[in-house]
């Protein structure tokens, strides 16, 4: 199955519940907690002690009622009990209750601290794994997937692994222990009342089972709509300049409002469903409590049950129903977390269409010979880009690639970097098929300068050294000098330590492009790929960039994709590409003399002399679109 079909399948997975069973999702989650097993064991032991203290809590009150208060009020015992004795006993009971609560609270604090530390550590690992996996997926996946959806999965869906542990497994353990302990004590206290109390259990489990699938479905809808809202927000904010330029603020607001409204409806439906289910659970447990109170009161009046025993039984009844309620909420929480975790593990199930071979070739230093042998490529079955393309570029040779928009020029550069694999044919570097090479070592021998240089929201120095992390400050400064960028850097508030803003927003287009060239100088690889590096620049800045490029291209195999034909008029080899095939090849004068495609592109660019490139003197920018 090709990547296009797999991506389509990926997008539809969230609507097919049968693909992921909850248990299989939980099973895939558990390895993230395996490194913390000793701490989890300690937490489990502390939870057992905490549950034991929870079961002990009603007993000091029961003792005060039956053995102190009732005896003090009974004429048969009141004469033998002094006021001081009653006061001391009352103080002992109250202190016992306080100590139990104090120790229980301390244990709860320690347990929660450990649980959150373990959960946050697992969250960090899952987030890192998710981000790392996305980094290694092919460009075809990223081009067909909304970035906002990926951000939501990394930032929010991953949090479910912590919820799964803290509100899932730990709550499940403590609730089951409390339920079992309480039930044992209640059966020993009064088997009849304990049996009646358990009578509502089938009704509780029925409510849980009926509503589990509903909550899972509603939770999935919330995540999808929240993801859509994040994508919408990210897209509109990133296009704010365009929105202002075309006065489309109202349209942007309406589009955002629609996404926000869908998110609101999804959240409302989810909360309404969970609250409705919670109300049913509360009513059922209230019914059980009222029934026990009624029967217990009658038992006290008959003398078969003391007031203290009724008190302790009612206290345990709360301890019995509380874990039952908690287990129902935990069940719904686990369904919600399963829905989120499924969206994460779906990513992990997407295969890498560009894997390294079992025994990849590690490139150290290459000469830079590039060869295409009968290469054909399509982005989709109906979109053929390259057709049986063959050419050889020798080490150190400079070759320009021109052609109409959509002819496949940029695709050639992408294939050399192995962003994609050809459908047919081979691409060789120094006689070796690049599919036999380790992708990282291949790309470490290539420098790529794009039409729009991407800068990160960090310092100038860190942006220049992006492609060569081990570079020192002196190497960065030398690269900036070679790229003719040091003069404007010196004028920045903090020089090389100036933060350039998100996507380099604080710099001009020409300044960003020069930093891109400085990266390439610092990288200093044998192969240089230039993809329209001057297309969006004014003539003066373009001349400065071309001057730096001449220095950068020395002794490097260079491919220059461009529409700016005057920039390559002196190049000795120009390949003209039309519909994914080479239709012409030669230097500019030879191609002009043929009066073919290159000639028509030249004249369409409004150059002053369509016949001879040597006579071209113009200050007019050609207005051709980039590929």
N, C-alpha and C positions, 0 to 999 in steps of 0.2 A: 504494500500500500504506500503510495507516494505521500510526501509531507502535506500536500494540499488537502488530500482526503483525511489525513490524520488530524489536521488542524480543525477541519470541519467536524470531525468526530469529537475532538476535544471541546469544541464550543457547545455541542449538544449533550455532553455527558451529564451536565447538571440537571437535565430534564429526564434522565433515565435512571430511576432509583434502583432498579434491579442490578445495575452494574456493580454497586458497592454495598455489601452487607455491613451492618454496623459492627459486627464482631471482627470482620476482617480489617476494618479501619482501626479499631482499638488495638488489634494485634500489631498493626504497623506502627502504632504510637508507642507501644511499650518499650521498644529498644532505646528510645530517647531518655528513658528513666533508668536504664540498666546501670549506668555509671554511678548512680546515687543509691544503689541498693542498701549499703550500710546505713545511710541516713534515713532511708525509708523504713528500715527495720527498727531503728531507734524511735521514729515517729509512731510506728505501730504499737510498740511497747508502751509508749507514753499515752497513746489513745486508749489502750486497755486500762491503764491506771485511771485515766480521766473518766472513762465510762463507769468504773467501779465506784469512784467518788460520787458520780452522778446518781448512782443507785442508792448510795448511803444517805443522800441529802434529806429525804423525808423522815428518817428515823429519829433524829433529835427532837423534832416536833411531835412525833407520835409518842415518844417517851415522856415529854413534858405534859402532853394531854392526858395520857392514861395513868402514868405513875406519879405525877406531881399535882396537876390541877384537879383532876377528878378525885384523887385521894384527899386533897386538901378540902374539897367541897363535900366529901362523904363524912357524915357524923361518926362513922365507925373508925375512921383513920385520923380525922382532923384533930382530935385531942392529943394523939401521940406525936403529931408533927408540929414542931415549933415553927414560928415565923422565920427564924434564922435559917432553919433547915430548908424550908421552902424557897427562901431567897437564894441560898447557895445552890440548890438543885436547879433552880431556874437559870442562874448564872452559868452553871456547868452546861446545861442544854444549849443556851444561847451561844456560849463560847465554842462548843462543839460544832454547832451549825456554821459559825463564822469561820472556824479553822478549815472545815470541809470546803466552804466556798473559796477561801483564800488559796488553798492548795490547788483546787480545781482551776481557778483563774490563772494561777501561775503556770500550771501545766498547759492550759489553753494557749497562753502567750508563747510558750516555748514551741508548742506544736505548730501554731500558725507561722511563727518565724521560720521554722524548718521547712514547712510546706511551701511557703512563698519563695524561699531561696531555691528549693529544688525545682519548683514550677517555672521560675524565671530563668533558671539555667537551661532547662529543657526548651523554653521559648527561644532563648538566644541561639541554641543549636539548630532548632527547626528554621528560624528566620535565616540564619547563615546558610544552611543547606539549600533552602528555597532560592535565595538570591544567587548562590553559586551555581545551582542547576540552570537557572535562567540565563546566566552568563555564557553557558556552553551550548545552549540551544541555537540552531541555525537562524540566520537573518530572516528566512522565509517565515518562521514562526512569529518573530517579533513584528514583522511587517503586516501580519494579518491579525494581530491581537492588540486590543486596546491597552495602552500603558496604564491607564487608570485602574483597569481590572487587575493587572499584575501588582500595582501598588497596594490595592485593597487587600489582596490575598497575603502579601508579605506583611503589611502593617497590622491588619485586623484579623483575618482568618487564622493566622498562626497563633493568635492569643488563645484559641480554643484548646491548645495543648496544655496550657496552664489551668484553664477551667476544667478540663477533663480530669486532671490530677487532684486539684484542690476541692472543687465542688462535685467531683465525680467519685474517684476511687476512695479518697480519704473520707468523704461523707458517707459513702456506701459502707465502708468498714465500721465507722463509729455508729452509724444507724443500726446496722445488723447486730453489733455487739450489745448496744443498748436495748434493742428489741428482744434479743435472746435473754439477756440478764433480767430485764423487767418481767418478761413472761414467766420465767422460772420462779421468781419471787412471788408473783401474783398467784400462780397455780398453788404454791405452798400456803399462801395466806388464805385464799378462798377459791377453791376449784370451780365452784358454781359461778361466781361473779367473773372469774377469769375467762370461763367458757363463753359467757354472754358478751364480754368485751371483745372477744375474738370473732364474734358473729358478724361484725361489719367488714371483716377483712376481704371476703370475696367481692363485696360491693366496691371496696377501694381498688382492688386489682382490676376489676372490670372497667372502672373509670380510667385507670392508667392505660390499660391496653387499648381502649377505644380511641383515646386522644393522642397516643404516642405518634402515630403516623401523621395526624393532622399537624402536630407541632413541628415535626420534622419538615413537612412540606412548607409550612409558613416560614420557618426559619430560613430555608433555602431561598424563598422569595425575597426575604429581607436582605440577605447577602447579595443577591443578584442586583436588586434595586439600589442598594448602597454603593455597590461597585460601579453601576451605571452613573450614579450621581457624581462619584469621584472622577470618573472619566470625563463627564460633561464639564465639570468645574475645571479640571486640568486643561482641557482643550480650549475652553473659552478664555481662560486667563493667559495661556500661552499665545493666543491670537488677539490679544487686546489692542495691539497697534493696528491690525487689519480692521477690527471691529470699529475703532474710532475713525479710521480713514474712510470707511464706507457708511458711517453713521448708522451702524447696525446694533446699537446698544439695546434698543427695545427688543429686537429679535433674539439677541443673546440672553436677555433677561427672561423672555418668554420660554426659550428652550430650557434654561436652567430651572425655571419655575415648574415646567412639566416634569422634569426628572425629579425635582424635590417633592412634587406632589405624589408621584409614583412611590417614592421612598416612604413618604408619610403614610400612604395607604397600606403599604406592605407592613410597616411597623405597627400600625394601628390594628390590622388584622391579626398579627402575631400576638400582640399584647392582649387583645380581646379574647383570643383563643386560650391563652395561658391563664388569664384571670378567670375565665369561665370555668376552666378545669379546676383551678385552685378553689373557687367557690364551692364546687361540687364536693371536693375532698373535705373542705372545712365543714360543710353541712353534714356530711356523713359522720365525721368524727364528733361533731357536736351532738348528733343523734345518739351515738354510742355513749357519750359522757352523760347525757340526760337520762338515758335508760339505766345506767349503772347507779346514778345518784338516786333515782327513784327506788330501785330494788334495794340498794344499800341502806337507804333510810328506813325502809320497812324491816330490814334485817336488824338494824340497831334498835328499833322499837320493840322487836320481838326478843331482844337480848342475846341474839346469836352473833352479834358483831358489835365491838366497842366503837366509840366515837373516834378514838385514835386509829383503830384499824380501818375505819371508813376513810379517815383523812389520808392515811398512807396508801390506801387502795386508789383513791381519787388522784393522788399525786403520781402513783405509778401508771394510772390510766393515761395521764398526760404524757408520761414517759413512753407509754406504749404507742399512743396515737401520733406523738411527735415524730418518731422515726418512721412510722408508716407514711405520714405526710411527707417527711423529708425524702423518703425513698421514691415517692411519686414525683416530687419536684426534681430529684436527682435523675430519674429516668428521663424526664423531659429535657433536663439540662444536657444529659449525655446525647440525646437525639440531636439537639441543637449543635453541640460540639462536633458530633459525627458529620453533620452537614457541612460545617466549616472545614474540618480536616479533610473531608472528601475532596474539596476544591483544591487543597494543597497537594494531596497525593495524586490527583489527576495530572498535575504538572509533572510529577516524577515518573508517571507512566508514559509520557510522550517520548518516543525514541529519538535519539540524536541521529539525524539523517546524514551527518558528516563525521562519523567516528574515525578516530585514528586506527590504523591497521594494527593487528596483533603485535607485530614487531616493526614499529615505525622507524624510519631513517631519521637520525638526528643531524641536522645541517649545522655545520660550524661556520665555514666561510665559503661563499659561492662566487662563481665568476659572473653569473648573471645572464646566461643564455636562456631565452624564452622561446618555446616552440608550441604552436597549436597544430594538432594533427586531426583534421576532419572533425572538428568540434561542432556539435549541434546542441542547442539549449533552448528550453522553453520554461516560462514561469508557470504556465498552466497549459493543459492540452490544446486550448484554442489560441494560445499566445506564443507563437514560435518567434524567438528573438535572433538566434544565430543558426545558420544553415551550412553545415559541412565546411567550416572555416579552417583554413590552414595558412600559417605564415611562420617565419623564423626571425627572431631578433637576436643579433649577436651581442656578446658582452661589450658593454660600453657604447652601444649604438643608441642614437636618439631617434625615436619614431613618433610622429604625430598621427592621431586618428581623428578623422573628421567625418561628418555625415549628417543627414537630416535627423531631427528629433525622433527618438524611438528606433534608431537603426542598430542599436546594440553596443554603442561605444563604451558606456559605463559598465555594461555587463561584462565586457572583456576584462576590465580591471577587477571586478568582483570575483570572476572565475580564477584569475591569477592568485588572488588572496585566499582562494578557496572558501569564500562566503557561500558558494554553491558548488555543486559538482555538475559537470556536463552530462547531458543525457546520452550523448554518443561522443566517441573520440577521446583524445588524450591531451593533457596539458603537461609539458615537461619543462623543468628548469635544470639546466646543466645535464640534460639527457635523462633525468629521473622523473617519472610520473609523480606529480605532486600528491596524489592519493596514497602514495607509499611513504610520504613524509609525515612527521609529527607536525600537526597544524601550528603549534606554538613556535617551533623552530623555523618553519616556513615563513611565518609572518614576522618573526624577528629579523629576517633578512630583507624585508620590504618596508619602504617608507611610502606613506600615502598622504597626499595633500589634496584636500577636498575643496569643493566650490565654496562651502560655508564652514569655516573652521570651528569646531566645537570646543569651547573653553568651559572649564569647571569653576565653580564659585570658590576659588582659592587664589593663592598668590600667583604672580607672573612667573616666578621661578618654578613653582610646582607645575604650572601648566606647560612650561617649556620642557621640563624633565619628565613629563608624563610617559613618554615612550621609552625612557631609559632611566629607570628608578635609581640605579647605582651612580648616576652622574653627580659630580661635585659642583660646587658653586662656580669654580673657575671654568669648567667645561660649559656650563649654562651661559655664562657671560660671553665666552668665545662664540658659541652658537648664535647668540643674539647679535654679536658684532657682524658675523658673516651674513646674517639675514637682514642687516641694516635696520635693526629694531632697537638698538641700544640708546639712540638719541631720544626717542619718545619715552622709553622706560625711565631714563634719567629725570624726565620732567614729571613723572608720577609722584604723588605725595610720599610714598615709601619705597620708591624704586622697584626693585625686584620683589619686594615683600608687600606690594600693593595687591589687595584683593580685587579681582576684576569684575565681580558680580556674577549673577546667574547667567550662564551661557555667554559670559564676556560682555554683559550689557553696558558696562561702563567704558567700553572701548569702541572705536569706530570699526567699520568693516575692514578697512585696510590694515588697521592695527592688529585685529584678530588674525587676519591672513598672514601677516608678517610673523606673528607668534607661531602660527602653523608651520611656516618655513623654518623657523628656528628649531622647532621640534625635529624636522627632517634633517637639518644640519647636525644636530646633536646625535641623532640616531645613526646617521652616516652608514647606510646600508648599500649593498651592491645594486639593488633594484629600486628605482624611483617611479612611482605612479602619480601622475598629476591629472586630477579630474576637474576641469574647468576652474583652475585656481584664480583666474582673473576676470571671470565673467560678470561679476557684480561690482567691479571697481571702476573708478574714473580713469581717464587716460594717463594722468600723471602718476597715480598710484600703481596703475598697471605697468608702466615703464619701470618703476622702482622694483616691483615684484619680479618682472622679467629679468632685470639686471641681476637680482639675487639668485634667480633660478639658473642663470647661466653658470654661476659659480657652483651652485648646488649640483648641477648635472655632470660636472667634470668626473670622468672615469666611472660613470654610473650608467647602467642600462635604464633608459628612460622612455616611458610611454606618456604622451601628452594628449589627453582628450580635450578638444576645444572646438568652439564655434568661431573664435576670434582668429580669422584666417591671417590677418596681418601679423599676428604674433608668431606665426610659423613660416613666414614667407622665405626665410633663409634656411629652413630645415631641408636636409638632403633626402629624407624619406618621409613621405606622407601617404597614409593608407586611407582611401575613401571607402566608407562603409555605407551600403544601402540595403535595407531589409535583411540585415544579418549576413551579408555577403560582400566580399571585396570586389568593387567594380572598377576601381582605378588605383594606381600606385605609382609614385615617382616624386620628384621634387616639385616645387610650386610652379616653376617655369614650364616644365614638361606637362604638368597637369593643365595649366592654362592653355597651352598650345593645343591640347586635345579637344578643347571646347566641349567637355563633357559635364559631369556632375559638379566637379570642383569649380569649373569655369562658371557655371550657373550660380553656385553658392557665392562665388567671388563677386559677380555682378549684382546679385541680390543684396549684397552687403553694402552697396553704394560706394565702392572704392573708386578712386578717381581715375584709375587706369585699369580696365578689365583685361588688357592683353598682356602686359608685362608687369611682373611683380616688382621689378627693380625700380620702376618709375613711381611706385606707390608712395605718395606723401599725403597724409590725411590726418585731420584732427577729429574726424567724425567717428563716433563709436558705432559699430554694427549693432543692430538690435535683434539678434537672433536668440531664441530661447535655448536654455541649456538642456542637455540630455538627461 
